[in-house]
Amino acid sequence: MTFSAGRWRSGLPLMGLRRNQCGATAVEFALILLPMMIVILAFLDFGHTLYVDSMLQGSVQDAARQATIGDRTDAQIDQIIYNGMTPLISADKISIVRKSYRQFSGVGKPETLVDDKNGNGVYDPGDCWIDTNPNGTFDTDAGQAGMGDADDVLFFEVTIRYDRITPMSRLLGWPNTVTRQIRTMMRNQPYAGRGSPAKVCG
């Protein structure tokens, strides 16, 4: 009994499957789909963060410039920042800190000691200092809350928190809440005179 080559091949369908390319494209697409989606979502997340940073910087700079003129209240200055950011995040996720200093060099630094009785370079009871933010107490940060007086240095610190717009926190383990902060300093216009801070001892 003899078998032809054609009949022999038809009796072994598995050999035909080895050469069959049907569905290969779908399998290849399935293999690259997840990495491709992660890359796309990462770019979207990064782009959104850059956009929020740009809006935050612009809003804070605008508010600081308006504040240096001296004809706006604290609430009005804060509202400039809220107006710029609330299309993106809610107002309750925006934290605004404003302080004024006498000089740029004094930002974030303690009030100046003028009579250090034991010469240790730090404040001790009985020492004397320049009470820059006139509250009668020596402060390790000489800043005064609010927008200050004419020719003062105005310091802004604005912090925002918002949720990511993409599921990157679940895909890559990133935190779901993003925190961004910006600081800026500007000197108030000399729209009026200002007195000299007093020397205080105690």
Beta strands, then each sheet from edge to edge (+ up, - down):
strand 1: 94-101
strand 2: 113-115
strand 3: 128-130
strand 4: 144-145
strand 5: 153-163
strand 6: 177-187
strand 7: 199-201
sheet 1: 4+ 1- 5+ 6-
sheet 2: 2+ 3- 7+
end
